Amino acid sequence: MSKPQSTSNLNSDAASLDAAADQAIAACGGDAREAVKALLIANEFLEREMEERVSRGYIRGVKHGRFSTYSG
């Protein structure tokens, strides 16, 4: 189990997210709606790229017995 983050780390993460959001909005000319659309398109691109790189067997859920997972 992971340790809880300290308050200063959470504040730092929140500040980083705010800065990234501000950058995305600025890159879209200050239009937040356009920034959201651009981020959705980028996310879709990354999902498709990831699907192309992951083996077809993994996607189908083929088990080779080499790795066992905890089932309960």
Secondary structure, DSSP 8 states (H G I E B T S, - for coil): ------HHHHHHHHHHHHHHHHHHHHHTTT-HHHHHHHHHHHHHHHHHHHHHHS-HHHHHT---SSS-----
